[in-house]
């Protein structure tokens, strides 16, 4: 994604997560609370790190953080190709397909 698409008005109101391996960032994500629901956003993992379980570890860390903040419902907008990954983590699809930055997505939710 171009940086212009990634940086938005919610940067300062979000909690950012970065995962490192051997001192190098390999994945990231952000979390914010929106109307009492945790919004998981900007999840990304370097292609070479995906087989290490980095995405699952980032998501688990964000879910633990949300739970500690008293948030028990999470939602995210998943790119269509990532839906199987989020489904394996317990997220269910809750919307029709829509475009975000020209990429097809569906909203997914999970109660933790």
Buried (B, 14 or more C-beta within 10 A) or exposed (E): EEEEEEEEEEEEEBBEBEBEEEEEEBBBBBBBBEEEBBBBBBBBBBEEBBEBEBBBBBBEBBBEBBEEEEBBEBBBBBBEEBBEBBBEBBBEBEEEEEEEEEEEBBBBBBEE
